[in-house]
Amino acid sequence: MKKRPLNLALETSEVPQPMADGLGATDPGPRNVLLDLQNPDLLTPPHTDAGTIPNLKFSFSNAHNRLSEGGWAREVTVRELPVSTTMAGVNMRLTAGAVRELHWHKESEWALMLNGRARLTAMDQDGHNFIEDVSEGDLWFFPAGIPHSIQGLKEGCEFLLVFDNGSFSENETFLITDWFAHTPKEILAKNFSVAESNFASIPAHERYIFQSDVPGELSADQVSAPNGTVPQSFVYRLMEQEPIHSRGGMVRIVDSTNFPASTTIAAALVEVEPGGLRELHWHPNNDEWQYYIEGQGRMTVFASGGKARTFDYHAGDVGYVPFAMGHYIENTGETPLRFLEMFKSNRFADVSLNQWMALTTPALVQDHLHLNQTVMDALHKQKQPVVI
């Protein structure tokens, strides 16, 4: 059936124009008005923006979606967002009972359950196994090379996967069905000490995501391992953590100090109230990979050398900040803005501009910036991640 074109039916007054402060001119088109409405700070940049820096935004909505029986998956990697060299992300959905098949990969996997519930299985190199259920707000982390699976429970589920290599691709993982299909049956027979005829029904191709029955109770799925379970849990209940509250919002930080299994990825879940600001800051350890979960906001990135650029973000968007570049994230909507800050690092670290100025000799700061005493008195010696 032929699709009808979308009728925008926008009033003339609702169509944004690239004009501000006597500069610019109207854009009669052709143009994509919906994109312009979502990206007002690209169409009409703040006057403080200057110079050229890489694109720092890509939406999962613009990513190719791989549809399977029982779910779908789409990815944002260095191919979609070239500046994102340190990390890549996958957004995946599984229906009730659907399985992301037994697999492993060269990269470590960090994940946040966005909604629903799932059952995880894994085994480490020493024969310790792991079978656990996860719900909305829970995290998991599988080190590189550790085999695992994900299966949707009765609600189904959607989750975000983040990998510690920007070149990762969800289409290049090591799948158990793919390996079986490319191993001679006589070798399988020798390996498992059974007759070759027992492998007559193995799949001819990878299954990747496939529909299965909804698992029963967790206790019924547990498998006794001679070597016991993994010494460190692969799951972290993020929402059970007491957040860091400050004026304008709150932050939950998770890294190897409170989630020991997560040795290569650190993260912060940030919530900014309407009108609030994730304060001016930078990160001294690595690039920052962001995922916007809820709300809308904008980020200006200061790249040194007189360069700065502002980007607008919505739920489902990926943002990126190259190493050590100063930035802020402002909630520009009427509802809370929630997003992830993620780093290829075992520890979370940020430097607060406000705190740095407060802990530096006042006369030196004033000599640099010509600030009056009102500003100097407003500086905070304790970090306040979110302000309003």
Secondary structure, DSSP 4 states (H G I P E B T S, - for coil): -PPPPP-----GGGS--SEETTEE----SS--HHHHHH-HHHHS--TT-BS-----EEEGGGS-EEEETTEEEEEE-TTTSTT--S-EEEEEEE-TT-EEEEEE-SS-EEEEEEEEEEEEEEE-TTS-EEEEEEETTEEEEE-TT--EEEEEEEEEEEEEEEES-TT--GGG-EEHHHHHHTS-HHHHHHHHTS-GGGGTTS-SS--SEE--PPP--HHHH----TT-B-SS-SEEEGGGSPPEEETTEEEEEESTTTSTT-SS-EEEEEEE-TT-EEEEEE-SSS-EEEEEEESEEEEEEEEETTEEEEEEEETTEEEEE-TT-EEEEEE-SSS-EEEEEEESSSS---EEHHHHHHTS-HHHHHHHH---HHHHHT--SS--SEE-
